[in-house]
Amino acid sequence: MLDSMSRLPPDSFVDPVRISLARTRRGLTKTDLARALGVTPRSITRYESDGAPAHAAADLADALGFPAEFFFAAPTVEIEPGHVNFRAARRAGARQRAAAVAAGTIGIEVDRWISARFNLPEVTVPPRLEYAPELAARVLRGNWALGAKPLPNAVQLAESHGVRVYMLPSIAEEVDAFSCWNGGVPYIFLSRRRSPERMRFDVAHELGHLVMHENQALDDAAQEREADRFASEFLMPREALPTQIRSNPTTAEVLEARSRLKVSAMALTRALHQAGRVSDWHYRQLCIDLSGRGYRSGEPGGMPAHEMSRVFPQVLKAVSAKDIAADLHAPLDDVRALTFGVELHVALSDRDSTIEGSEANGARRLRLV
């Protein structure tokens, strides 16, 4: 039981929004939680609409695996579900989608904690590029001075332009990825279960949503296709393909080029076909060959590891995930998962740290180099 609970007024109530947030984060229905607490589902409905009595916090904490203080914390941020686009939405069930939004909510709380203490890169993501997806991708490449060269680390590229990139914890991974704007800040949430190449595509796909579909009702098949077209052009600019691979290439040549571009073999083959550099017959043969070698479901011989954040290793040299979790009263495992599982205890005196103290305002500037 919380030491602080003894100091609460007897008529205090647990925040109903935080009860719902913790329950959905764990992928539980109201009936599941009611069974765990030994109450009726109607009681849970009442808890999530009007709040629960303060003495219920300890039981909620035990049932949901959240610190009891979490249920008394300041009002949480809200993600509008209608403005969230889920990858693999048809495969993921309602529980997984709700868990992903709940994890994203905690991720935004973590981000606001970090942003209050570190000066993160300025947001330079245009919110509405009302162009065809391919042109929108070229415009963003131009805005970010990328030219037509292969992209660097996609996570770090997005971070350097103010996009907050977080990794989804377990259960929520089934959605693959999602993105949203919140408080004028763009967020991308990724799943590590994807191959490194497909996770790069997910970053580009979600950037497409962020720049083309801000504040639109999402989860629309047409918008998914638009984001895929954006991602393909952003990762594999049509004008650059002739410099990377010849027309009607062999499978071996496709695999060599996908390693240079750091994309999946199937995505590159599709891009070549759409650009007219592979005939219909040759495209079918390449797809059959690649599928037979396991490239439809995986990426044999691909990138050795997922691309990592540059922000979190630097932040976590100055603070630990325990510090963040304690201040937010959030589950430590969630904070660690959201921050890419970065090693937590790094000496602050590291000479190569790019976190610079600021005596003027008490915030530390995070400079990505």
Disulfide bonds with the S-S distance in Angstrom:
none
